[in-house]
Amino acid sequence: MVIESFYWKEELARIAKSISPVPKPKRWSERAVCTVERDVMIGFFIIRRMIELHKVSARIAKMKIDVFGTPAIKNVTLLNRFSLAENYDWDDEKVENKPVAYVCNQSIHAYLSFVFRGPDRNWSDLIVVSDFDRNKTVWRIPFPTIIKLFEETSNDWPSAGHWIFDEKIGDYRITTE
């Protein structure tokens, strides 16, 4: 595989490490929250980019992860989008197994996103929803799930690739192992 994917994956590994739990987390600051939100969004972008460029195996590209969906109960707009308690029915949260690419797109096209800390002050959850899904479901993704996905993707290297020309699309279909 082409060497440049190494640098993308190196950054993804750095992000995974930076959001991983530590014994004594730094105190909350607006800068820390913004940095984590930015890094997580960049991490999801890196994963989507690696999938689109076939720089990861089909295992990553076809992977699904457990996320928690909460249905919208009212119209979510630019003026009320940060009113999570009023916009979504948190008592009806359900686990759903979603494709990695879908989860990446929720972050990349985020209409809103929040990061939360747990009682130990480590990052606990990402709340995110794309502009397309804002009136359907908001997603809660636990940080352990995000960290595991980032680590697995940063360590995934295709062992083989297959290129087959598809007349219908006028281009090659690529699969990796």
N, C-alpha and C positions, 0 to 999 in steps of 0.2 A: 504494500500500500504506500501511497505517497506520504512523505514525511510530515507535511504540514499539519496533518490531523493530530500529530503529537502535541503541538502547542495548544490547540483547542482543548484537548483532553487534559493536558497539564493544568490549564486554567480551571477546568471543571473539578479536578481533584483538589485544587487549592480552595475553591468555593466550598466543596464538601467539608474540608477540614475546618474552614473558618466558621461554619454554622453548626459544627458538631458540639455536643455538650462538653462542658469543662467544669472542674470542681468549684471554681469561684468565678462566675461570669461577671463581666464588667457591669457597672450600673447602667440603667436605661438612659439613653439620650436620643434625641431626635436624629442625630447623625447616625447612630448605631442602627436604628430602625430603617432609615433610608438606605444605608449601606447593605443591610441584609435583604431588603426588598429588591434593590438593584441587582445584587449578586445572584439571588434566586432566579430573577427574570433572565439574566444573562445565562445562567446555568441551563434553564429550560430551552433558551434559544440555541445554545451550543448542542444540546441533545438533538433538537429538531434538525439542525444543520448537519450534524454527523449522520443522521438517518437519511436525509435527502441526498447527501453526497456519497452514500453507501460506504461510510468510513467506520461503521459498526456492523456486527453480524446481524443476521436476521433475528437472532434471539432478542436483541435489544429492540429492533424495529417492530417486532410483533408482540413485545411484552405488554402486559396489562398490569395495572397497579390498583390497589384498593384506595379509594377516596370516599369522602363522606358528602353526600348531596343533601341539601336542604331546599325544599320548594319555595318559590316566591309566592307571597300572599297578596301583593299589591304591585302596581306598576312602578318599576324602578327607573328613576330619571336622574339627570345630572344634579338636580337640587336635593334629592333625598337618598342618593346612592350610599351614603355613609351611615344611614340609619338601619343597621343590620337587624336589630331586634324587631323593628316595625315592618321590615320588608320581607322577612323570611320566617318560616315556621320551624324554629329550632327544635321543637318537640317531635318533629317528623323527619329528623335526620336519618338517612339510610346509607349503608355502605354499598358502593357500586364498584365494579371492576372495569376500569376504563383503559383504553389504549394509551400508551405513553405519548404518542403524537397528539392526541386529544388534550391530555393534561398540559403538555407543552404549550399548545395554542391558547389554553385558558389564561396562562400567565403572559404570553407574548401579546395577546390582544386584551389584556385586563381592562375592564371597565372600572373595577375596583380591586384593590388588594390590601390586605392587612397581615402583619405578622404579630403573633402573640407569644408571650413568654409564659412558662409554667411556674409553679410555686418555687422551683429551684432557680429561677431567673434565666434558665436556658431557653432557647427558642423552642416552642412547642408545636405551633400550627401556623399554616398559611391559609388564609381565607382569600379566595380569588374567584372571579367570574369574568368571562369575556363579554364584550359588548353584545354579541349574538345571543348569549344564554342568560343575560341579566334578568329577564322576566320569566325564566324557567326555573333555574336551580343555581344556587351558589355552592361552591365546593370548599371543603375543609380538607387540607392535606397535612397530615402529621409530619413534622420535621424528620423523624426517623425514616419515614418512607422516602422523603426527598433526598436525604443524605445517602441512603442505600442506592437509590437510582443514580445519583451523580457518581458515586464510587464505582458502581458496576459499569456504567457507560465509559468512565474514564479509563477503565482497565480492559475494555473489550476491543479486541483486534480481529477483524475478519481473517479467517485462514484460507479462504478461497472466494473467488468471485466468478460469476457466470454472466456473459453478455449475449442476449439473443435479440436479433433485430425483429421488430414488430411492424409489419407493413401497415397495419391500421393506424398506428400513431406516428409512423415515419421516424421512429427512433428506437433505441435499444432499451430493453427491459433488463435491469441488473438485479441479480440476487447474490447475496453473500452468505457465507457459512461461518 
